[in-house]
Structures are given as structure tokens and as C-alpha cells.
Amino acid sequence: MYSKLQTSLYMVAFLTTVHQQQLVQAFSMSMSQSQPSKSTVTLSQTQEMTKPKVWNNYKKTLIEAGVLDLQKSRPIGIQAINIRSSAENSMRGHENSGSNDESSKSLITSKIIHFQRHGQGYHNLLGDVVRASGQDINIDDPNPEANPFVKPEIQDSPLTFQGRTEATSRRYEASVLSPQLIVVSPLVRAIQTALLTFTDHIYVNEEGNEKEKIQLIAHEGCREQLGLLTCNKALPLSQTKNDYPEVDFSLVTHDEDDHLWNKYDTRESPIDEANRAYDFLTNFIMEREEEEMAVVCHSAWLFSVCNAVIDCGGDDSLESWFATGEIRSCRVSFYQQ
């Protein structure tokens, strides 16, 4: 008989095959539509070249949408300090130079939050393949022949082999953390990442005995941008519940056809996304009794949170785009403004 831990890990490793034929078809179609590039560019080179460009462009989008101005008008202010950077600065005898001035505000509560982006998903790989072929992607184009992220075959795309490797490689880093709760996006790639990275907080490996299980809760508030992009449309909830019985889905409301995603004809606006994240942080995270938790979610959501919802004091170690599988630990403080 397999232990629950073994069963969970095998499910994460092999559930990808459910999507396999459709994903292969999507790759083939995209490659046949792509024009050959005049120069040879590897996938890794493409990833390194596009990361700074992507997040700089998205920050410009947030600024133009007026999302950054919302921080000052909200009743509850949220500030964050990178724990690692703060510790290093303290060792050097420096104070944090950001805008995190706790003395002038009325503190409500503080939490230690370990934010993690999911490992590489098939939609990430598909985008890298298309860009490496020399084709630009307009992420707002609804045409699946031009925009790989709206292809129906990549709905709720799971982790690739590389994505599972990235999540597993963070296992030791996560094992020395002390989360009392793990919150996950209800999308498959985030759930798979959490189960692989935070395995040591779910089950005990020694003697095959379970320890007290840390609760895994799925929450719509930390899922990726709603609307248009099929990779962000959730699978039927009954299917995901059946595949991942370790996760508490009692707060998830998207049901069988993901009505939350369907209500948008285009991508969720930056303001709507920021408001959804603010509501998640102030009405769920802030109100929880746990003092330390992990939140496993997505890159655009994290970028919006760290630039438009939480005041990170200009700390690039928090405000920059998350790499796949990356964990950032910070102390998040909530203030009455």
C-alpha cells in the first residue's frame, strides 16, 4: 500500500498526462504557424531576455491604469519588508530605507507570508517556444492562431516536467519555514506546486506516520488574472476536488464552468485584479489567526500585489517579477489609515 504522501506525489507527477495529447497538439499548431527566425535563440535565452521587459511593461500598465494611486485611498494600508533583506541589512547595521514607517500608523496586525509562484506550466513553455521562434505575442489577441495563451487545449495548464522539478527543488527551502497554513490558488499548477514544495509540512516522512496536517485552503482571491486567457480558466471544480483531496475547496465558488473567468470578455482589468487581491489580503489573510503562512499563486497576481496593493518601499527584491517556483518571505503589516 502506498502512503498518502506517495499517492499525492504520484498524482502530481502523472496527472499531467490527462492534458498531454491536447497540449502536444497545441505545441504542434503553434510551431507550424510560427515563422523561422533569422537568428537562433534558445528558450533559456528568450526567458532571460523577456523577464525584465515583461515586468517593466506591466508596471507601466499599472501606472497608466491608476492602480498605484489606490494604496493611499484604501482604509487599510499594507506594508511589507523582505525578511531576508531586512536581516542582511540589520547585520550590516543599516535600517530599512523604504517607506515602511510603523511608528506613524496604527498597526492592526502583522503576518509572516511566504509568497511562491508556481513552477513552469505548459502555457509558460508554449509561450517560450513561440517567442524563441521569433514570433511576438499580443496577449490581448483573442485569436488562438496568434495568441497561444487563449488556445482551448491549455485550459488550467498543469506543470511541465521542468515545473515539477522547480517545485521540488524548493522543498528544502520550504522545509525550514514554519507556515501554519498553506493557501493556494485553485488552479492546478499552483496546487501541484504547493504539494511538491511544502510536502514536509503536510506529512512526516519518518516511520510513515502522519503528523498534524497543515491545512491547505484554495482561495479565488489569489488566482491569476480572470478572463480571456484560457490557461487561467479553471477546470470543472468537481474534477479538481477529486484529483486533489488534500485541499480544502470550501471557499472556492467557480463551480463547473468557471463563471468567475467567463464574466470577462477581455482580461480582468488591473483595477479589478488589485481590488480582488486587496479583498483577499484584508478580509481573509489579515483575519486569520495564523501568524505565518504560505501563499502559492501566480506571477501577474504577485506583481500586482507587490506593486499596487502592498507598499514594498521600493524594494526591488519584492517588487520585481517572480521567477517560476520562486519563494519570497516577507513580514506583511496591516495598518488603519
Salt bridges, closest charged atoms under 4 A:
GLU48 OE2 - LYS51 NZ 3.24
GLU102 OE2 - ARG331 NH1 2.74
ASP128 OD1 - ARG131 NH1 3.88
ASP140 OD1 - ARG267 NE 2.74
GLU173 OE2 - ARG84 NH2 3.85
GLU173 OE1 - ARG170 NH1 2.84
ASP200 OD2 - ARG171 NE 2.89
GLU210 OE2 - LYS4 NZ 3.43
GLU220 OE1 - ARG223 NH1 3.12
GLU220 OE2 - HIS254 ND1 3.05
ASP257 OD1 - LYS233 NZ 3.71
ASP258 OD2 - ARG223 NH2 2.69
GLU268 OE1 - ARG276 NH2 2.80
GLU290 OE2 - ARG288 NH2 2.90
GLU292 OE2 - HIS114 NE2 2.68
GLU319 OE1 - LYS59 NZ 3.41
GLU326 OE2 - ARG328 NE 2.89
